[in-house]
Amino acid sequence: MPPIYFSLRAVQPFADMTYEESEDGVQIVRGDGEVVGLRLLEPRTVLRLPEIIDRLGLDADAVWSKLRGDTDVLNSRRAAAWGGHR
């Protein structure tokens, strides 16, 4: 399964970007020393998201609001495969 990436905040294009790889399959992306993203290498790690949020001292609402499924199906907002709209 592909990893899940949470973009937590914008960062300037010239910002010093780094990432830390933790032993539990979480990559912490930093921009100018601030946490700007989380990458969960194994999607099932999302079950441990509350623990990860607490450990890193992140705003839980900001992180959870980035987790989305495919909500377009029931709202009829899908675009045609060639880029057109219904």
C-alpha positions as CSV (number, residue, x, y, z in Angstrom):
1,M,0.0,0.0,0.0
2,P,1.2,3.5,-0.7
3,P,2.3,5.7,2.2
4,I,0.0,8.5,3.6
5,Y,1.4,12.0,3.7
6,F,-0.1,14.8,5.9
7,S,0.9,18.3,4.8
8,L,0.5,20.2,8.0
9,R,1.5,23.7,6.8
10,A,2.9,25.6,4.0
11,V,6.6,26.4,3.9
12,Q,8.6,28.9,1.8
13,P,10.2,27.5,-1.3
14,F,13.7,28.5,0.0
15,A,13.1,26.9,3.5
16,D,15.7,24.5,4.8
17,M,13.9,21.1,4.5
18,T,14.8,18.0,6.4
19,Y,13.2,14.8,7.4
20,E,13.7,12.4,10.3
21,E,13.1,8.7,9.9
22,S,11.8,7.1,13.1
23,E,12.0,3.4,13.8
24,D,8.2,3.1,13.9
25,G,7.8,3.9,10.2
26,V,7.0,7.6,10.5
27,Q,8.9,10.3,8.6
28,I,8.8,13.7,10.2
29,V,9.2,16.5,7.6
30,R,10.6,19.8,8.9
31,G,10.8,23.2,7.2
32,D,12.9,25.8,9.0
33,G,12.9,23.6,12.1
34,E,9.1,23.4,12.3
35,V,7.1,20.1,11.6
36,V,5.4,20.7,8.3
37,G,4.4,17.2,7.4
38,L,4.2,13.6,8.5
39,R,4.6,10.6,6.2
40,L,3.3,7.3,7.4
41,L,5.1,4.6,5.4
42,E,2.6,1.9,6.4
43,P,-1.0,3.2,6.1
44,R,-2.1,1.1,9.1
45,T,0.0,3.4,11.2
46,V,-2.9,5.9,11.1
47,L,-4.3,3.8,14.0
48,R,-1.5,5.1,16.2
49,L,-2.0,8.7,15.0
50,P,-3.1,10.0,18.5
51,E,0.1,8.6,20.0
52,I,2.3,10.2,17.2
53,I,0.5,13.6,17.7
54,D,1.1,13.5,21.4
55,R,4.8,12.5,21.0
56,L,5.5,15.3,18.6
57,G,3.3,17.9,20.4
58,L,1.2,18.6,17.3
59,D,-2.2,20.2,17.1
60,A,-4.5,17.2,16.8
61,D,-7.3,19.0,15.0
62,A,-4.8,20.2,12.3
63,V,-3.5,16.7,11.7
64,W,-6.8,14.9,11.7
65,S,-8.4,17.5,9.4
66,K,-5.8,16.4,6.7
67,L,-7.1,12.8,6.7
68,R,-9.7,12.5,4.0
69,G,-11.2,9.7,2.0
70,D,-12.8,9.9,-1.4
71,T,-15.8,12.1,-0.5
72,D,-16.5,13.1,-4.1
73,V,-18.5,10.0,-5.0
74,L,-21.6,10.9,-2.9
75,N,-21.4,14.6,-3.7
76,S,-21.3,14.2,-7.5
77,R,-18.2,16.4,-7.8
78,R,-16.1,14.1,-9.9
79,A,-14.6,15.4,-13.2
80,A,-14.5,13.4,-16.3
81,A,-11.3,11.5,-17.0
82,W,-10.4,14.0,-19.7
83,G,-10.7,17.0,-17.4
84,G,-14.3,18.1,-18.3
85,H,-17.1,18.7,-15.9
86,R,-20.6,17.3,-15.8
